């Protein structure tokens, strides 16, 4: 049986996340398109896993890592950044990953009321994932040429 699930990232994931972060498509769709240097990545990752206002998750298909999601918490909002490993793109995993992350946030961070994401205008795949996952498009930011997406979790929380 195939099972997609998420787990918190651990220090041992640092190299895998480094490789994914430097994938050509990931760099193209990031707001910072420059390649990432390993030492800087290690410092960033240590900071992330130690910072209570950030969660990094690995998405796994059975035991195989297929993507990652980072959530930055700010008051009642979680800002989402995610990527799917090249080998697993185009298989419909994005919407499932969004559902898993939403359920995790509702359970582990009940103070979070909104999920927010920014997507570049030419990143059609991510736009579809957010739109098909019930996010509302807020506005176009002309400076960075991206779309903002927002979803309320209040109706799903008890």
Contact map, one row per residue, 1 for C-alpha under 8 A:
11100000000000000000000000000000000000000000000000000000000000000000000000000000000000000000000000000000000000000000000000000000000000000000000000000000000000
11110000000000000000000000000000000000000000000000000000000011000000000000000000000000000000000000000000000000000000000000000000000000000000000000000000000000
11111000000000000000000000000000000000000000000000000000000111000000000000000000000000000000000000000000000000000000000000000000000000000000000000000000000000
01111100000000000000000000000000000000000000000000000000001111000000000000000000000000000000000110000000000000000000000000000000000000000000000000000000000000
00111110000000000000000000000000000000000000000000000000001111000000000000000000000000000000000010010000000000000000000000000000000000000000000000000000000000
00011111000000000000000000000000000000000000000000000000111100000000000000000000000000000000000010011000000000000000000000000000000000000000000000000000000000
00001111100000000000000000000000000000000000000000000000111100000000000000000000000000000000000000000000000000000000000000000000000000000000000000000000000000
00000111110000000000000000000000000000000000000000000011110000000000000000000000000000000000000000000000000000000000000000000000000000000000000000000000000000
00000011111010000000000000000000000000000000000010000001110000000000000000000000000000000000000000000000000000000000000000000000000000000000000000000000000000
00000001111111000000000000000000000000000000000010000000000000000000000000000000000000000000000000000000000000000000000000000000000000000000000000000000000000
00000000111111000000000000000000000000000000110010000000000000000000000000000000000000000000000000000000000000000000000000000000000000000000000000000000000000
00000000011111100000000000000000000000000000000000000000000000000000000000000000000000000000000000000000000000000000000000000000000000000000000000000000000000
00000000111111111000000000000000000000000000000000000000000000000000000000000000000000000000000000000000000000000000000000000000000000000000000000000000000000
00000000011111111100000000000000000000000100100000000000000000000000000000000000000000000000000000000000000000000000000000000000000000000000000000000000000000
00000000000111111110000000000000000000000000000000000000000000000000000000000000000000000000000000000000000000000000000000000000000000000000000000000000000000
00000000000011111111000000000000000000000000000000000000000000000000000000000000000000000000000000000000000000000000000000000000000000000000000000000000000000
00000000000011111111100000000000000000000000000000000000000000000001000000000000000000000000000000000000000000000000000000000000000000000000000000000000000000
00000000000001111111110000000000000101001000000000000000000000000000000000000000000000000000000000000000000000000000000000000000000000000000000000000000000000
00000000000000111111111000000000000000000000000000000000000000000000000000000000000000000000000000000000000000000000000000000000000000000000000000000000000000
00000000000000011111111001000000000000000000000000000000000000000000000000000000001010000000000000000000000000000000000000000000000000000000000000000000000000
00000000000000001111111001100000000100000000000000000000000000000000000000000000000000000000000000000000000000000000000000000000000000000000000000000000000000
00000000000000000111111101100000001100000000000000000000000000000000000000000000000000000000000000000000000000000000000000000000000000000000000000000000000000
00000000000000000011111111100000000000000000000000000000000000000000000000000000000001000000000000000000000000000000000000000000000000000000000000000000000000
00000000000000000000011111110000000000000000000000000000000000000000000000000000000000000000000000000000000000000000000000000000000000000000000000000000000000
00000000000000000000001111111000000000000000000000000000000000000000000000000000000000000000000000000000000000000000000000000000000000000000000000000000000000
00000000000000000001111111111100000000000000000000000000000000000000000000000000001000000000000000000000000000000000000000000000000000000000000000000000000000
00000000000000000000111111111101111000000000000000000000000000000000000000000000000000000000000000000000000000000000000000000000000000000000000000000000000000
00000000000000000000000111111100100000000000000000000000000000000000000000000000000000000000000000000000000000000000000000000000000000000000000000000000000000
00000000000000000000000011111110100000000000000000000000000000000000000000000000000000000000000000000000000000000000001100100000000000000000000000000000000000
00000000000000000000000001111111100000000000000000000000000000000000000000000000000000000000000000000000000000000000000100000000000000000000000000000000000000
00000000000000000000000000001111100000000000000000000000000000000000000000000000000000000000000000000000000000000000000100000000000000000000000000000000000000
00000000000000000000000000100111110000000000000000000000000000000000000000000000000000000000000000000000000000000000000000000000000000000000000000000000000000
00000000000000000000000000111111111000000000000000000000000000000000000000000000000000000000000000000000000000000000000000000000000000000000000000000000000000
00000000000000000000000000100001111100000000000000000000000000000000000000000000000000000000000000000000000000000000000000000000000000000000000000000000000000
00000000000000000000010000100000111110000000000000000000000000000000000000000000000000000000000000000000000000000000000000000000000000000000000000000000000000
00000000000000000100110000000000011111011000000000000000000000000000000000000000000000000000000000000000000000000000000000000000000000000000000000000000000000
00000000000000000000000000000000001111111000000000000000000000000000000000000000000000000000000000000000000000000000000000000000000000000000000000000000000000
00000000000000000100000000000000000111111100000000000000000000000000000000000000000000000000000000000000000000000000000000000000000000000000000000000000000000
00000000000000000000000000000000000011111110000000000000000000000000000000000000000000000000000000000000000000000000000000000000000000000000000000000000000000
00000000000000000000000000000000000111111111000000000000000000000000000000000000000000000000000000000000000000000000000000000000000000000000000000000000000000
00000000000000000100000000000000000111111111100000000000000000000000000000000000000000000000000000000000000000000000000000000000000000000000000000000000000000
00000000000001000000000000000000000001111111110000000000000000000000000000000000000000000000000000000000000000000000000000000000000000000000000000000000000000
00000000000000000000000000000000000000111111111000000000000000000000000000000000000000000000000000000000000000000000000000000000000000000000000000000000000000
00000000000000000000000000000000000000011111111100000000000000000000000000000000000000000000000000000000000000000000000000000000000000000000000000000000000000
00000000001001000000000000000000000000001111111110000000000000000000000000000000000000000000000000000000000000000000000000000000000000000000000000000000000000
00000000001000000000000000000000000000000111111111000000000000000000000000000000000000000000000000000000000000000000000000000000000000000000000000000000000000
00000000000000000000000000000000000000000011111111100000000000000000000000000000000000000000000000000000000000000000000000000000000000000000000000000000000000
00000000000000000000000000000000000000000001111111100111000000000000000000000000000000000000000000000000000000000000000000000000000000000000000000000000000000
00000000111000000000000000000000000000000000111111110111000000000000000000000000000000000000000000000000000000000000000000000000000000000000000000000000000000
00000000000000000000000000000000000000000000011111110000000000000000000000000000000000000000000000000000000000000000000000000000000000000000000000000000000000
00000000000000000000000000000000000000000000001111111110000000000000000000000000000000000000000000000000000000000000000000000000000000000000000000000000000000
00000000000000000000000000000000000000000000000011111110000000000000000000000000000000000000000000000000000000000000000000000000000000000000000000000000000000
00000000000000000000000000000000000000000000000000111110000000000000000111000000000000000000000000000000000000000000000000000000000000000000000000000000000000
00000000000000000000000000000000000000000000000110111111000000000000011110000000000000000000000000000000000000000000000000000000000000000000000000000000000000
00000001000000000000000000000000000000000000000110111111100000000000011100000000000000000000000000000000000000000000000000000000000000000000000000000000000000
00000001100000000000000000000000000000000000000110000111110000000001111000000000000000000000000000000000000000000000000000000000000000000000000000000000000000
00000111100000000000000000000000000000000000000000000011111000000001110000000000000000000000000000000000000000000000000000000000000000000000000000000000000000
00000111100000000000000000000000000000000000000000000001111100001111100000000000000000000000000000000000000000000000000000000000000000000000000000000000000000
00011110000000000000000000000000000000000000000000000000111110001111100000000000000000000000000010000000000000000000000000000000000000000000000000000000000000
00111110000000000000000000000000000000000000000000000000011111111110000000000000000000000000000000000000000000000000000000000000000000000000000000000000000000
01111000000000000000000000000000000000000000000000000000001111111100000000000000000000000000000000000000000000000000000000000000000000000000000000000000000000
01111000000000000000000000000000000000000000000000000000000111110000000000000000000000000000000000000000000000000000000000000000000000000000000000000000000000
00000000000000000000000000000000000000000000000000000000000111111000000000000000000000000000000000000000000000000000000000000000000000000000000000000000000000
00000000000000000000000000000000000000000000000000000000000111111100000000000000000000000000000000000000000000000000000000000000000000000000000000000000000000
00000000000000000000000000000000000000000000000000000000011110111110000000000000000000000000000000000000000000000000000000000000000000000000000000000000000000
00000000000000000000000000000000000000000000000000000000011110011111000000000000000110110000000000000000000000000000000000000000000000000000000000000000000000
00000000000000000000000000000000000000000000000000000000011100001111100000000000011110000000000000000000000000000000000000000000000000000000000000000000000000
00000000000000001000000000000000000000000000000000000001111000000111110000000000011100000000000000000000000000000000000000000000000000000000000000000000000000
00000000000000000000000000000000000000000000000000000001111000000011111000000001111000000000000000000000000000000000000000000000000000000000000000000000000000
00000000000000000000000000000000000000000000000000000111100000000001111100000011110000000000000000000000000000000000000000000000000000000000000000000000000000
00000000000000000000000000000000000000000000000000000111000000000000111110000111100000000000000000000000000000000000000000000000000000000000000000000000000000
00000000000000000000000000000000000000000000000000001110000000000000011111000111000000000000000000000000000000000000000000000000000000000000000000000000000000
00000000000000000000000000000000000000000000000000001100000000000000001111111110000000000000000000000000000000010000000000000000000000000000000000000000000000
00000000000000000000000000000000000000000000000000001000000000000000000111111110000000000000000000000000000000000000000000000000000000000000000000000000000000
00000000000000000000000000000000000000000000000000000000000000000000000011111000000000000000000000000000000000010000000000000000000000000000000000000000000000
00000000000000000000000000000000000000000000000000000000000000000000000011111100000000000000000000000000000000111100000000000000000000000000000000000000000000
00000000000000000000000000000000000000000000000000000000000000000000000011111110000000000000000000000000000000011111000000000000000000000000000000000000000000
00000000000000000000000000000000000000000000000000000000000000000000001111011111000000000000000000000000000000010111000000000000000000000000000000000000000000
00000000000000000000000000000000000000000000000000000000000000000000011111001111100000000000000000000000000000000011100000000000000000000000000000000000000000
00000000000000000000000000000000000000000000000000000000000000000000111100000111110000000000000000000000000000000011100000000000000000000000000000000000000000
00000000000000000000000000000000000000000000000000000000000000000000111000000011111000000000000000000000000000000000100000000000000000000000000000000000000000
00000000000000000000000000000000000000000000000000000000000000000011110000000001111100000000000000000000000000000000000000000000000000000000000000000000000000
00000000000000000001000001000000000000000000000000000000000000000011100000000000111110000000000000000000000000000000000000000000000000000000000000000000000000
00000000000000000000000000000000000000000000000000000000000000000111000000000000011111011000010000000000000000000000000000000000000000000000000000000000000000
00000000000000000001000000000000000000000000000000000000000000000110000000000000001111111000000000000000000000000000000000000000000000000000000000000000000000
00000000000000000000001000000000000000000000000000000000000000000000000000000000000111111000000000000000000000000000000000000000000000000000000000000000000000
00000000000000000000000000000000000000000000000000000000000000000100000000000000000011111000000000000000000000000000000000000000000000000000000000000000000000
00000000000000000000000000000000000000000000000000000000000000000100000000000000000111111110100000000000000000000000000000000000000000000000000000000000000000
00000000000000000000000000000000000000000000000000000000000000000000000000000000000111111111100000000000000000000000000000000000000000000000000000000000000000
00000000000000000000000000000000000000000000000000000000000000000000000000000000000000011111100000000000000000000000000000000000000000000000000000000000000000
00000000000000000000000000000000000000000000000000000000000000000000000000000000000000011111100000000000000000000000000000000000000000000000000000000000000000
00000000000000000000000000000000000000000000000000000000000000000000000000000000000000001111111100000000000000000000000000000000000000000000000000000000000000
00000000000000000000000000000000000000000000000000000000000000000000000000000000000000011111111110000000000000000000000000000000000000000000000000000000000000
00000000000000000000000000000000000000000000000000000000000000000000000000000000000100000001111111000000000000000000000000000000100000000000000000000000000000
00000000000000000000000000000000000000000000000000000000000000000000000000000000000000000001111111100000000000000000000000000000110110000000000000000000000000
00010000000000000000000000000000000000000000000000000000000000000000000000000000000000000001111111110000000000000000000000000000000000000000000000000000000000
00011100000000000000000000000000000000000000000000000000001000000000000000000000000000000000111111111000000000000000000000000000000000000000000000000000000000
00000000000000000000000000000000000000000000000000000000000000000000000000000000000000000000011111111100000000000000000000000000000010000000000000000000000000
00000000000000000000000000000000000000000000000000000000000000000000000000000000000000000000001111111110000000000000000000000000000010000000000000000000000000
00001100000000000000000000000000000000000000000000000000000000000000000000000000000000000000000111111111000000000000000000000000000000000000000000000000000000
00000100000000000000000000000000000000000000000000000000000000000000000000000000000000000000000011111111100000000000000000000000000000000000000000000000000000
00000000000000000000000000000000000000000000000000000000000000000000000000000000000000000000000001111111110000000000000000000000000000000000000000000000100000
00000000000000000000000000000000000000000000000000000000000000000000000000000000000000000000000000111111111000000000000000000000000000000000000000000000000000
00000000000000000000000000000000000000000000000000000000000000000000000000000000000000000000000000011111111110000000000000000000000000000000000000000000000000
00000000000000000000000000000000000000000000000000000000000000000000000000000000000000000000000000001111111111010000000000000000000000000000000000000000000000
00000000000000000000000000000000000000000000000000000000000000000000000000000000000000000000000000000111111111010000000000000000000000000000000000000000100110
00000000000000000000000000000000000000000000000000000000000000000000000000000000000000000000000000000011111111000000000000000000000000000000000000000000000000
00000000000000000000000000000000000000000000000000000000000000000000000000000000000000000000000000000001111111000000000000000000000000000000000000000000000000
00000000000000000000000000000000000000000000000000000000000000000000000000000000000000000000000000000001111111110000000000000000000000000000000000000000000000
00000000000000000000000000000000000000000000000000000000000000000000000000000000000000000000000000000000111111111000000000000000000000000000000000000000000010
00000000000000000000000000000000000000000000000000000000000000000000000000010000000000000000000000000000000011111000000000000000000000000000000000000000000000
00000000000000000000000000000000000000000000000000000000000000000000000010111100000000000000000000000000110011111110000000000000000000000000000000000000100000
00000000000000000000000000000000000000000000000000000000000000000000000000011000000000000000000000000000000001111110000000000000000000000000000000000001110000
00000000000000000000000000000000000000000000000000000000000000000000000000011100000000000000000000000000000000011111000000000000000000000000000000000111110000
00000000000000000000000000000000000000000000000000000000000000000000000000001111000000000000000000000000000000011111100000000000000000000000000000000111100000
00000000000000000000000000000000000000000000000000000000000000000000000000001111000000000000000000000000000000000111110000000000000000000000000000011110000000
00000000000000000000000000000000000000000000000000000000000000000000000000000011100000000000000000000000000000000011111000000000000000000000000000011100000000
00000000000000000000000000000000000000000000000000000000000000000000000000000000000000000000000000000000000000000001111100000000000000000000000001111000000000
00000000000000000000000000001000000000000000000000000000000000000000000000000000000000000000000000000000000000000000111110100110000000000000000001111000000000
00000000000000000000000000001110000000000000000000000000000000000000000000000000000000000000000000000000000000000000011111100000000000000000000111100000000000
00000000000000000000000000000000000000000000000000000000000000000000000000000000000000000000000000000000000000000000001111110000000000000000000011100000000000
00000000000000000000000000000000000000000000000000000000000000000000000000000000000000000000000000000000000000000000000111110000000000000000000000000000000000
00000000000000000000000000001000000000000000000000000000000000000000000000000000000000000000000000000000000000000000001111111110000000000000000000000000000000
00000000000000000000000000000000000000000000000000000000000000000000000000000000000000000000000000000000000000000000000011111111000000000000000000000000000000
00000000000000000000000000000000000000000000000000000000000000000000000000000000000000000000000000000000000000000000000000111111100000000000000000000000000000
00000000000000000000000000000000000000000000000000000000000000000000000000000000000000000000000000000000000000000000001000111111110000000000000000000000000000
00000000000000000000000000000000000000000000000000000000000000000000000000000000000000000000000000000000000000000000001000111111111000000000000000000000000000
00000000000000000000000000000000000000000000000000000000000000000000000000000000000000000000000000000000000000000000000000011111111100000000000000000000000000
00000000000000000000000000000000000000000000000000000000000000000000000000000000000000000000011000000000000000000000000000001111111110000000000000000000000000
00000000000000000000000000000000000000000000000000000000000000000000000000000000000000000000001000000000000000000000000000000111111111100000000000001000000000
00000000000000000000000000000000000000000000000000000000000000000000000000000000000000000000000000000000000000000000000000000011111111111000000000000000000000
00000000000000000000000000000000000000000000000000000000000000000000000000000000000000000000001000000000000000000000000000000001111111100000000000000000000000
00000000000000000000000000000000000000000000000000000000000000000000000000000000000000000000001001100000000000000000000000000000111111100000000000000000000000
00000000000000000000000000000000000000000000000000000000000000000000000000000000000000000000000000000000000000000000000000000000011111110000000000000010000000
00000000000000000000000000000000000000000000000000000000000000000000000000000000000000000000000000000000000000000000000000000000011111111000000000001110000000
00000000000000000000000000000000000000000000000000000000000000000000000000000000000000000000000000000000000000000000000000000000001001111100000000001110000000
00000000000000000000000000000000000000000000000000000000000000000000000000000000000000000000000000000000000000000000000000000000001000111110000000111100000000
00000000000000000000000000000000000000000000000000000000000000000000000000000000000000000000000000000000000000000000000000000000000000011111000000111100000000
00000000000000000000000000000000000000000000000000000000000000000000000000000000000000000000000000000000000000000000000000000000000000001111100000110000000000
00000000000000000000000000000000000000000000000000000000000000000000000000000000000000000000000000000000000000000000000000000000000000000111110011110000000000
00000000000000000000000000000000000000000000000000000000000000000000000000000000000000000000000000000000000000000000000000000000000000000011111111110000000000
00000000000000000000000000000000000000000000000000000000000000000000000000000000000000000000000000000000000000000000000000000000000000000001111111000000000000
00000000000000000000000000000000000000000000000000000000000000000000000000000000000000000000000000000000000000000000000000000000000000000000111110000000000000
00000000000000000000000000000000000000000000000000000000000000000000000000000000000000000000000000000000000000000000000100000000000000000000111111000000000000
00000000000000000000000000000000000000000000000000000000000000000000000000000000000000000000000000000000000000000000000110000000000000000001111111100000000000
00000000000000000000000000000000000000000000000000000000000000000000000000000000000000000000000000000000000000000000011110000000000000000001110111110000000000
00000000000000000000000000000000000000000000000000000000000000000000000000000000000000000000000000000000000000000000011110000000000000001111100011111000000000
00000000000000000000000000000000000000000000000000000000000000000000000000000000000000000000000000000000000000000001111000000000000000001111100001111100000000
00000000000000000000000000000000000000000000000000000000000000000000000000000000000000000000000000000000000000000001111000000000010000111100000000111110000000
00000000000000000000000000000000000000000000000000000000000000000000000000000000000000000000000000000000000000000111100000000000000000111100000000011111000000
00000000000000000000000000000000000000000000000000000000000000000000000000000000000000000000000000000000000000000111000000000000000001110000000000001111100000
00000000000000000000000000000000000000000000000000000000000000000000000000000000000000000000000000000000000000001110000000000000000000000000000000000111111000
00000000000000000000000000000000000000000000000000000000000000000000000000000000000000000000000000000100010000011110000000000000000000000000000000000011111110
00000000000000000000000000000000000000000000000000000000000000000000000000000000000000000000000000000000000000001100000000000000000000000000000000000001111110
00000000000000000000000000000000000000000000000000000000000000000000000000000000000000000000000000000000000000000000000000000000000000000000000000000001111111
00000000000000000000000000000000000000000000000000000000000000000000000000000000000000000000000000000000010000000000000000000000000000000000000000000000111111
00000000000000000000000000000000000000000000000000000000000000000000000000000000000000000000000000000000010001000000000000000000000000000000000000000000111111
00000000000000000000000000000000000000000000000000000000000000000000000000000000000000000000000000000000000000000000000000000000000000000000000000000000001111
